[in-house]
Amino acid sequence: MTFDLAFLVAGLLIAVVLIFILKDIVKIVINSILGLLILFFINYFDLMAYVGRPDIPYTPVNIILCALGGVPGALIVVIMQLFGTPVT
């Protein structure tokens, strides 16, 4: 009887921990996708031409920075491109 209660409590604790971890993972994945979409749409709509700069190249460093950094990573890439120091 005590083992059944222990398994029930352990199962509930594991379920609660997994819910919190999955919520964080979903937020990270969504942020990464948004960062890559920002980079894509800036190049697709040629938005850098409006400020007199060339498109942002799809280098491995830019893609990794946008994927790992998400929206802030994409903004860093755009700001560095605007200041004339592209990430290569």
Backbone as JSON, one array per atom type, in Angstrom:
{
  "sequence": "MTFDLAFLVAGLLIAVVLIFILKDIVKIVINSILGLLILFFINYFDLMAYVGRPDIPYTPVNIILCALGGVPGALIVVIMQLFGTPVT",
  "N": [[0.82, -1.19, 0.0], [1.93, 1.25, 0.75], [3.85, 1.48, -1.19], [2.34, 1.91, -3.49], [1.27, 4.44, -3.0], [3.65, 5.89, -2.93], [4.57, 5.55, -5.56], [2.52, 6.87, -6.91], [2.8, 9.52, -5.98], [5.42, 10.02, -6.89], [5.01, 9.78, -9.65], [3.26, 11.92, -10.1], [4.95, 14.06, -9.41], [6.95, 13.81, -11.36], [5.4, 14.29, -13.64], [4.64, 16.96, -13.24], [7.15, 18.26, -13.3], [7.94, 17.66, -15.93], [5.99, 19.08, -17.36], [6.67, 21.75, -16.77], [9.24, 21.84, -17.91], [8.7, 21.28, -20.62], [7.13, 23.48, -21.32], [9.04, 25.52, -21.25], [10.78, 24.61, -23.26], [9.15, 24.74, -25.51], [8.79, 27.51, -25.69], [11.42, 28.3, -26.27], [11.84, 27.05, -28.76], [9.89, 28.31, -30.34], [10.82, 30.95, -30.2], [13.28, 30.65, -31.52], [12.42, 29.93, -34.1], [11.05, 32.26, -34.8], [13.18, 34.09, -34.85], [14.69, 33.13, -37.04], [12.77, 33.47, -39.04], [12.52, 36.24, -39.07], [15.04, 36.99, -40.08], [14.81, 35.79, -42.63], [12.56, 37.17, -43.74], [13.46, 39.81, -43.77], [15.42, 39.68, -45.74], [13.87, 38.68, -47.86], [11.92, 40.64, -48.42], [13.63, 42.65, -49.01], [14.48, 44.64, -47.15], [16.76, 45.84, -46.13], [17.73, 47.39, -48.16], [16.36, 49.73, -48.06], [17.69, 51.3, -46.25], [20.07, 51.58, -47.44], [21.87, 49.42, -47.39], [23.37, 46.21, -48.14], [21.76, 42.97, -48.62], [21.38, 40.68, -45.85], [23.71, 38.18, -45.51], [23.28, 34.6, -45.76], [25.01, 33.12, -43.8], [26.69, 30.48, -42.0], [27.24, 31.4, -39.39], [25.47, 33.56, -39.03], [23.0, 32.22, -39.24], [23.14, 30.39, -37.11], [23.35, 32.19, -34.98], [20.88, 33.51, -35.15], [19.19, 31.32, -34.78], [19.88, 30.3, -32.24], [19.79, 32.61, -30.68], [17.33, 33.67, -31.2], [14.75, 36.1, -31.48], [16.14, 38.35, -30.29], [18.73, 37.67, -31.17], [18.46, 37.85, -33.96], [17.96, 40.58, -34.16], [20.43, 41.55, -33.28], [22.08, 40.7, -35.39], [20.97, 42.22, -37.49], [21.41, 44.85, -36.57], [24.21, 44.9, -36.45], [24.75, 44.6, -39.16], [23.67, 46.97, -40.1], [25.43, 48.84, -38.99], [27.64, 48.33, -40.45], [29.37, 46.25, -39.88], [29.27, 43.3, -40.64], [28.27, 40.04, -39.49], [30.34, 37.38, -39.97]],
  "CA": [[0.0, 0.0, 0.0], [2.79, 2.44, 0.79], [4.53, 1.59, -2.48], [1.39, 2.48, -4.43], [1.22, 5.87, -2.73], [4.94, 6.45, -3.33], [4.59, 5.6, -7.02], [1.58, 7.9, -7.31], [3.43, 10.81, -5.71], [6.55, 10.16, -7.8], [4.45, 10.01, -10.98], [2.76, 13.29, -10.15], [6.1, 14.97, -9.42], [7.57, 13.73, -12.68], [4.5, 14.95, -14.59], [4.73, 18.41, -13.02], [8.46, 18.69, -13.78], [7.92, 17.59, -17.4], [5.16, 20.17, -17.86], [7.46, 22.98, -16.71], [10.34, 21.75, -18.88], [8.16, 21.36, -21.98], [6.72, 24.86, -21.57], [10.24, 26.28, -21.57], [11.3, 24.16, -24.54], [8.28, 25.29, -26.55], [9.12, 28.93, -25.82], [12.72, 28.4, -26.93], [11.67, 26.67, -30.16], [9.13, 29.38, -30.99], [11.73, 32.09, -30.3], [14.25, 30.33, -32.57], [11.74, 30.01, -35.39], [10.79, 33.67, -35.08], [14.45, 34.72, -35.23], [15.02, 32.74, -38.41], [11.79, 34.09, -39.93], [12.88, 37.66, -39.2], [16.16, 37.05, -41.03], [14.3, 35.46, -43.95], [11.68, 38.22, -44.26], [14.27, 41.0, -44.05], [16.02, 39.47, -47.05], [12.84, 38.44, -48.87], [11.31, 41.92, -48.77], [14.74, 43.57, -49.32], [14.32, 45.77, -46.24], [18.03, 46.52, -45.89], [17.95, 48.34, -49.26], [15.76, 51.01, -47.69], [18.68, 52.07, -45.5], [21.29, 51.62, -48.23], [22.76, 48.3, -47.06], [23.05, 44.97, -48.87], [21.05, 41.94, -47.86], [22.15, 39.94, -44.85], [24.02, 36.86, -46.09], [22.92, 33.41, -44.98], [26.22, 32.41, -43.4], [26.42, 29.61, -40.84], [27.27, 32.17, -38.15], [24.21, 34.29, -38.93], [21.9, 31.29, -39.01], [23.26, 29.88, -35.74], [23.05, 33.28, -34.06], [19.43, 33.72, -35.18], [18.51, 30.15, -34.24], [20.12, 30.2, -30.79], [19.42, 33.85, -30.02], [15.93, 34.0, -31.45], [14.48, 37.46, -31.91], [17.28, 39.23, -29.97], [19.85, 37.31, -32.04], [18.19, 38.44, -35.27], [18.16, 42.02, -34.03], [21.87, 41.79, -33.22], [22.59, 40.55, -36.75], [20.51, 43.37, -38.27], [22.11, 46.05, -36.09], [25.61, 44.82, -36.89], [24.75, 44.84, -40.61], [23.42, 48.4, -40.29], [26.63, 49.59, -38.64], [28.69, 48.02, -41.4], [30.22, 45.18, -39.41], [28.46, 42.08, -40.74], [28.75, 38.84, -38.84], [30.75, 36.42, -41.01]],
  "C": [[0.86, 1.26, 0.0], [3.54, 2.61, -0.52], [3.62, 2.22, -3.52], [1.31, 4.0, -4.25], [2.52, 6.55, -3.16], [5.03, 6.56, -4.84], [3.65, 6.69, -7.55], [2.19, 9.29, -7.13], [4.6, 11.05, -6.66], [6.06, 10.44, -9.22], [3.94, 11.42, -11.14], [3.91, 14.3, -10.19], [6.79, 14.97, -10.78], [6.71, 14.44, -13.72], [4.59, 16.47, -14.46], [6.06, 18.95, -13.56], [8.49, 18.69, -15.31], [7.09, 18.71, -18.0], [5.95, 21.47, -17.86], [8.6, 22.97, -17.73], [9.81, 21.91, -20.3], [7.67, 22.76, -22.31], [7.92, 25.71, -21.94], [10.8, 25.88, -22.93], [10.45, 24.71, -25.68], [8.57, 26.77, -26.76], [10.44, 29.12, -26.56], [12.6, 28.08, -28.41], [10.93, 27.76, -30.92], [10.02, 30.6, -31.19], [12.76, 31.85, -31.41], [13.62, 30.45, -33.95], [11.46, 31.46, -35.76], [12.06, 34.41, -35.49], [14.86, 34.39, -36.65], [14.04, 33.35, -39.41], [12.08, 35.58, -40.12], [14.02, 37.82, -40.19], [15.68, 36.78, -42.45], [13.48, 36.61, -44.54], [12.44, 39.52, -44.52], [14.93, 40.86, -45.41], [14.97, 39.33, -48.15], [12.22, 39.76, -49.35], [12.35, 43.01, -49.03], [14.67, 44.83, -48.45], [15.63, 46.52, -45.98], [18.34, 47.53, -46.99], [17.36, 49.7, -48.93], [16.72, 51.89, -46.9], [20.04, 52.06, -46.2], [22.29, 50.52, -47.91], [22.4, 47.08, -47.89], [22.3, 43.99, -47.97], [21.98, 41.25, -46.88], [22.45, 38.56, -45.43], [23.62, 35.73, -45.15], [24.2, 32.62, -44.69], [25.88, 31.5, -42.23], [26.4, 30.38, -39.51], [25.97, 32.94, -37.97], [23.04, 33.37, -38.61], [21.94, 30.74, -37.59], [22.91, 30.96, -34.73], [21.54, 33.55, -34.01], [18.69, 32.53, -34.57], [18.69, 30.05, -32.73], [19.66, 31.44, -30.05], [17.97, 34.23, -30.19], [15.78, 35.41, -31.96], [15.62, 38.41, -31.52], [18.5, 38.93, -30.84], [19.68, 37.89, -33.43], [18.38, 39.95, -35.24], [19.64, 42.38, -33.95], [22.48, 41.7, -34.61], [22.21, 41.76, -37.6], [21.26, 44.64, -37.86], [23.57, 46.04, -36.53], [25.71, 45.06, -38.4], [24.53, 46.32, -40.88], [24.65, 49.24, -39.98], [27.82, 49.24, -39.52], [29.68, 46.95, -40.94], [29.43, 43.87, -39.45], [29.1, 40.91, -40.02], [29.09, 37.84, -39.93], [31.21, 35.15, -40.43]]
}
